[in-house]
């Protein structure tokens, strides 16, 4: 990221979404997928992975915002540890980027 030397919006691809609070403000969008969307998403209690992880289970799946920065955490296609998914089907996320039209 040190080589980014202008003010254009930038996209950051990360493995672990836990870094989102420390991502610089000049990064407009962060894309992550480490958690497999929780992989197992139990009714009422949600993903049990958040109970097992030493780090915060806050960024497991979905869209997040901190000030002007955005992050999308995909459920992805694979699994981790147990080869099973419960109430979190595999997914491929398509992100459509657009700019702001200048009005004269």
N, C-alpha and C positions, 0 to 999 in steps of 0.2 A: 504493500500500500504506500510505501514511501515514494515510489516513482510516480504516483498520481500528483501532477503539479498544476492542475487547473480546477475550476469550480464545477465542472460537469458532474452530473449525478453518476455514482458508481454502484456496481452490484458486487456483493461479497458472497462467495460460496464457502460455507463452513461445514465441517462434519458435525461438530457439537453445538447445539443451539444455546448452551449455557453462556457463551461469550457475548451474547447480544447486548447486555447492559454496558459492556466495555467497547463496543464497536464505535469508531469515531463518527461524529455527526455528518461528515461529508459522504458517508456511505448511505445511499437512499434506500437500498433494498438488500436484505440478507436472506439467502436461501439455505436451508438446512434440512437434514433428514435422518439424523443419527438414531432417533428413538423409535423408528418404525411406527410412529403414531401411537405409541404405547403398546402396540401389537395385541395386547389383551386389554379390552376396555370393558370392565365389569359395570353393570347397572349400579347406580347410587354411589359406589366408591371410586369409580373411574379406573384408570390404568394402575395396576398394582406395582408397576415398575417405579412409580414415584415414591413408593414406600421403601423400595430396595436400594434406590440410588443414594449415594452419599451427598450428591449435589441436589439442588432444588429440582423438583419435578414440575416446575412452573411452565417450562417450554417444551412440552411433549408433542403437541399437535396443533396445527391451525395457524391463524394469522395473529401477529402481535404488533403493537406500536409503542414506541418510546419517543416522545416529542415528534419530530418529523420523520424519524426512521421507521421502517417497516421490516418485518421478518415473516417468512412463510416456512413452517416446518411440515414437510410432507410425511405422509404415512409410508411412502415408499412401496417397494415390491417384496422385499425379503423378510426374513425373520432373524431373531437372535436368540441364542440359548435353546428355547423350545421351538420346534418347527410347527407352530400353530398360531392362528389369529382368531380372536374372538371379538365380534362387534367392531372390528377395525379392518375392513377389507383392504387388499393391496390397491394402490392408486398411483397414477402418473399425473402429475400436476402440470397444467399448461398455464404459463403466466404471460399475459398480454401486456406489453409495455406501451405506453402512449405519452406524448408530450403535451404541453400546454400551448395552445395556439395563441400567437400574439395578436392582439386586437389593436388596429391602428386608429 
